[in-house]
């Protein structure tokens, strides 16, 4: 299924509620689950959670499987997204 950005956000709100700080995303590189509130508390915006790992804001390094602290993964930049 393909969504526009607006459609995707509308679907997220429908599934998880209006409060983005309560949403949670799984980092595809390390598996850390972080909420929008964690991103806000780390000095980022809650919108950053679906394009970055929380570790980018808390100083963590390269992705490690099953990290409890996160990593430096981002969905943009030099290497792009995981698996294309």
RAWOPE-V79795 format. One line per field, one symbol per residue. ss: DSSP state (a for helix, b for strand, c for the rest). phi: phi as a letter, one per 40 degrees, with the letter a starting at -180 (. if undefined). A space follows every 50 residues. Layout:
ss=???
phi=???
//
This chain:
ss=ccccaaaaaaaaaaaacccaaacbbbccccccbbbaaaaaaccccaaaaa cbccaaaacccccccccccccccbcccccccccc
phi=.bbcdccccccccccbgccccccbbbcccbgccbccccccccgbbdcccc bacdccbbgccddbdfccbgabcacahdbgccfg
//
